[in-house]
Amino acid sequence: MKKLVVLTGAGISAESGVATFRDANGLWEGYDVMEVATPEGWRKNPALVLDFYNQRRKNAHSVQPNPAHLALAELEQDFDVRIITQNVDDLHERAGSSNVLHLHGKLFESRSTLDPTLVYPIKGWELNKGEKCERGSQLRPNIVWFGEPVPMMEKAIEHTLEADIFLVVGTSLVVYPAAGLVDYVSHEVPVFVVDPNLPSMRAHSTLHQYEEKASTGMMKIAQLLKTKYK
């Protein structure tokens, strides 16, 4: 069974109604990203950061996986699918994908501010000030903020190096280090890209580009993969 490695970004979740910030001049539903998605913002106003992610969780509970998520899950019938996502929501898992690596953390998890190895599931949608880890420190969202290291990057590179087919869905390829994953794809590996605004890509002998939204593009790619690449 061929290994299909998929890098997904905000575009795939946007179709389900998950808010993104890059189309709004650095604002995320009225919030300055630097105030709610950086260690400095957390130190300055933890209550604001907690409220921001509480609202993101509340929104995430109200949305559903779209046809692009479902198409990726269905491809597990024919391929060894490994999804590397820049998204923090759980829509891939809810669609049925069983191998999802979250580069930027998970919205429905919290972690200790004292010991990052202490991670806890969030039941419901609220994480509040005063909720502490077993060592007595305030819990924060288990999100990789701007300026923080990306601990899952090494595993993502490992998957990419092993890919027989590489697929990019709904990402502008401007956020690093995630965007750099395409540079680890072997030159002979087929690469498929779907996005309404196609990102700049290095020359590749087997590059297939679909200038459309994730859901419609993924339906076409899934059919092509099943008929020609199994």
N, C-alpha and C positions, 0 to 999 in steps of 0.2 A: 504493500500500500504506500503510495507516494506521500511525502510530507508536504503539506500545504501550510505555509506560514502567512498569516494575515496581520497587517498593521492597520489598526483602525483609529480614527480620530473623531473630533467633535461633530463632523458632518453626518456620521451615521446615527448619532443620538439626537441630533437636532431635528431629524424627521419624526422622532417620537414626541417632540415637545420639550426636550431638555435644553435649557438656555445655554448659549455660548457667549463669549465676551469679545472675540477677535473681530466681530463685525460691528462693534459699537465703540470704537476708539478707546479701547482699554477699560470700558465700563462693563460691568457684569450685572445686569438688571439694576442699574443705578449705583452700583458700588464701584469704587476705585479698586482695581485688582491688587494694587500694592498695599491696600489697607486690609484686605481679607485673605490674601494668598501668599503671604511672606512671613518669615519668622519675626521680622520687625513689626509687622502689623499685629501679630499675635501678642508680642510683648507690650505694645502700645495700648491695645484695646481688645483683650480676650473675649469680652462679652459680645462685642460686635462680630468677631470672627465666628463665635459659637452660634450666634443668631443667623448669620449668613448661611452656614452649612446646615443648620436646622431647616431653613427654608428650602435649600437644595434637596434635602432628604424628603421633605414634605412633597415637593414637586415630583421627585423621582417615584414616589409611591403612586402618583396619579397617572403615570404614563405607562405605555406598553411597548414591548419590542415591535419593531416594524419589519416589513418583508426582507430588508437587508440582513437584520439579525437572524431571522428565521432561515434564510437561504444559507447563511454560514453554518448554522447548526445542522442543517440537513446534509451539508457536504461531508459530515463525519461518516455518513454511510459509505462513501467512496474514497475518502482520503483520511490521512492522519493529520487532522486540522489542529494547528496551534495558533491561537489568537493572542496577539500582543496589542493591548489597547492603551491609548493615552487617556481614555475616559475613566472616570471614577465611579460611574453608575454600575448597576448590576444587570443591565439589559441583555448582555450576551448570555449570562448564566440563565436568566429567566427564559430566554429563547430556546435553551437546551444545549448550548455549547458547553463541553465538559473540560476543555483545557484552555483557560483564560489567564493570561499573565497581565496584571495591572501595573504598568510602569509608574503611574502617578498616584498610586494608593487606592483606597476603597472608601467610598462615601459612607457605607454602613458599618464602618469600624472606627474605634477610638484607640488611642495609644497614650501611654504614660509620657508626661513631659520630662520625667527624670530618667526613665529607662525605655528606649524605643523598642525593645524586644517584648515589652508587655503590651499586648494587643487584645482588644475586647470587641465582641460584636455589639452593635447598637440595635436594641429592640425598639421598634417604632421609629420616630424621626427626630427625637430630641436628645441632645447632649448639652447639659447645663453646667454653669459655674458651680463648683462645690462637689461635682462628681469626681472621685479620685481613684487612682490605681491602688493596688495592694500595698504599695510603699508610701502612700499618702500624698502623692503629687496630683495636681489637676490633670484630668484627661483632656486631650486635644484631638481634633480630627486626624485620622490616620491617612493624611494626604501629603504628597510630596509637594511642598510649596516652592515658588521661585527662589532660587539661591540655595536650595538644599540638594544633596546628592540623590541620585536615582539608584537605589540598592538593587533593583531587579534588572538593571541594564545588562549586566554580565550574562544572565540567563537568556535575555532577549537576543543578544549577539550569538550565543550558542545555537539557539533555534534557527536564527537567520542563516548561519553558516551551513546548517544541515538541510536547508530548504530545497525541495525539488521544484516547487512553484512558489512564487512570492506575490502577494496581493496587497495593494494599498487602497484603503477605502475611507473616504471622508476626512482626509487630512491635508493641510496645506504644506506639510513638510518644512515648517519654519521653526518649530520648537525643538531645540536640541537638549539632550543628546538623542532623543527618539528619531528625529529626522535623519540622523547619521546611519541608521540601520540599513538603509538602501545601499550604502557603500560596502556592506558586507555580503551582499548577494552575489553569488558566483555569476560570471559573465554569461554562461550558457543557460542559466536558469530563466524560464519564462517569467516575466514581470507584468502584472496587470494593475492598472491604476484607474480608479473611478472617483470623479469629483466634478462638480459643476465648474470649478475653477482649477483646471489642471495645474499641479505644481511643476516647477522646473525640475527636470530629471537629467542625469548624465546620460550620454549615449549608451544604448544597450541594444544588443543584437536582437533580442526577443521581447521588445517592449510593446504592450498593447494598452492603449489609452481610451477611456470612455468619458467623454465630457458631459456627464449627467449626474443626477442625484444618486445617492447610494442605493436606494431601493430598486429603481429601474435598472441601474447599471449592474447591480449584483444578480438580478434575475438573468440577465444576458450572460454574464460571466459564469454563473453556476451551470447553466445549460451547456456552454462551450466546454467547461472543464470536464463535465460528465461524459461528453461525447468524444472529445479528442485527447484528453490528457490523463485518463485513468490508467 
